[in-house]
Amino acid sequence: MKQVSIIGIGLIGGSFALDLKHYIPEVQITGIDQNKTHLTEAMKLGIIDQTGDLKSLENADLVVLAIPVNAALEVLPQVLNFISDKAVVIDMGSTKEAICKAVSTHPRRPQFLATHPIAGTEFSGPSAAIHGLFKK
C-alpha cells in the first residue's frame, strides 16, 4: 500500500493518517475535505502529504471515508465510481445499515468494507488527531 486517500481530515481521518505514517513510513496520504482550512492545517501538521479530489482517487490503493454517515450516503457511491479495480474503500461511520444499502447494487460493492473506528475524543478537526488511536 503506497497511496492512501482520506476523505474527511478531522479527528478520525487525521488520527488514521498519523498511525498509517507511523506504521508504514513510505505511505503517501492524499487528503480530501470540503473544509479547505482543515486541509491547510493537516498539511502544516504533516498529517497529509497532498490534497486531492474525487478524480485523484483513481491513484489510491486504499480510500478511507471518515465523514458523517449522512454525508457518506451521498459520497460513497461517487467514490466507488472513481477508484481503480484494485482499490479498497473503508468507512469510519458509526452505523452501517444505510451505508451498505446505499451501495448494495453498485458494481464495485465488493471493494467496499464497512468498518467502525470505535475511537475518538470530544475534540474535532485536524489538530485533534492523535497518534496511537489505532493500535497494532
N, C-alpha and C positions, 0 to 999 in steps of 0.2 A: 504494500500500500504506500503509494508515494504522494498522490493528490487527494486531498480531502476538502470538500466544500461544506461549510456550516452555514445554514440559513437560520439566522437569529443569534446574534453575538451578544448575549446577555449573560446572566449568571450560569445557566446550564450549558449553553453553547460555548461560552468562554471557558468555563471550567473543563469541559470535554477537550477543547483545543489545547489547553495548558497540559493536561495529562497526556494527550497524544504526543505533544512535543517532548515531554519528559521520557516517555517510553519508546518513542520512535523519533529520534532526533532529526532524521533526514526528511520527515514528512513536510509537505508544503500545504499550508492551510489557506484556502480562499474563504473570505467572509462575505456573506450576503445579508444585508439588513436594510429595511426601509428607513431606519434611523441613521442618517449619514454621520451624526455626531458619534454614535456607537462605533461605526466603522473607523472613524478617525481615531477615537480613543483606543480601540482594540489594536490598531496599527502601532500607535505610540507605546502601548504596553507590551508589544511583542506577542500578542495573543494570536494574531493572524499575520500572514506574510503578504497578502494582497487582497484586494476587493474584487468582487465579480458580480455577475447577474445570472439569470437563468440560462442564458446562452453558454456561459462558461462551464456549466455542469457537464457538458459533453466530454470534458477532460478529467472528470473526477472518478476515482476508484470507489470512494465512499462519499455519500451525501448524508449529512445529519440535519434533520429538521427539528430545530429547537425553538419553536414558536408556539403560541397558544393553540389549543385544539381547534377553536372556531376558525382561525386563520389557516391551519393545516388542511382543513377540509377543502379549501379552495386551492391552496398552493401545491399540495401533494400530487394531484393528477397532472399539473403542469410540470412539476419536477420529473415525473416519470416519462413525460414526453421528450425531455431534453437529455436524459442520461444515455450513456453508451450501453451496449448489450452486456457488458461485463461489470457494470457498476452495481453497488448495493446501496439502498436507501434505508435509513433507520429514522425513527421519530422519537422524540423525548416527551411526547404528550402524556397527560395524566390519565386519559381514558382511551379506550381502543375501539369500541364498537362502531362509532360513527366514522372514525378514520378508516378502518378496514372496509366499511361499507362504501365509502367514497371512491375506493379504487378496486372494488371487488371484480369488476369486469374489465379492468384496464389490461391490455396485452402484456404489460410489464409488471403486473401484480406479483409474480414470483420473485422479483428483485427487491421487494419491499418487506422489511422485517419490522414489525411493530414492537417497540421496546418501551421501557419506563426507567427513568434515572433513579428514582427513589432517593433523591438527594436534594439539597438546596439550603438556603438560608432565607432570612427575611429581607435581604437586600436585592437590588436588581442592577442591571447594566453591566458593561464590561469590567468596571472596577470592582464588582462584587465577585468576579471569577476567582476561584481558588484552586491551586494545585493540590491534588490528593483527594478530590471529591470522588473520583472513580479509582478505586484501589485494585491492584492486581490480585 
